[in-house]
Amino acid sequence: MIPIRYDAIAPFEDGKAPVIQLPYEDHFFINYQGEFLLESLRKREEE
């Protein structure tokens, strides 16, 4: 497993938490195990 550092994380909601990893501008979601979910906050806001 490769350790990953998150620059910012928000509280978990429905088993997911939005995170930011600089220098990327998009927010991504992680689950309780810290695994990335293939869903971005930007995509969710567009719907």
Secondary structure as GFF3:
##gff-version 3
##sequence-region A 1 47
A	DSSP	beta_strand	8	9	.	.	.	ID=ss1
A	DSSP	beta_strand	17	20	.	.	.	ID=ss2
A	DSSP	beta_strand	27	30	.	.	.	ID=ss3
A	DSSP	beta_strand	36	40	.	.	.	ID=ss4
A	DSSP	alpha_helix	41	46	.	.	.	ID=ss5
###
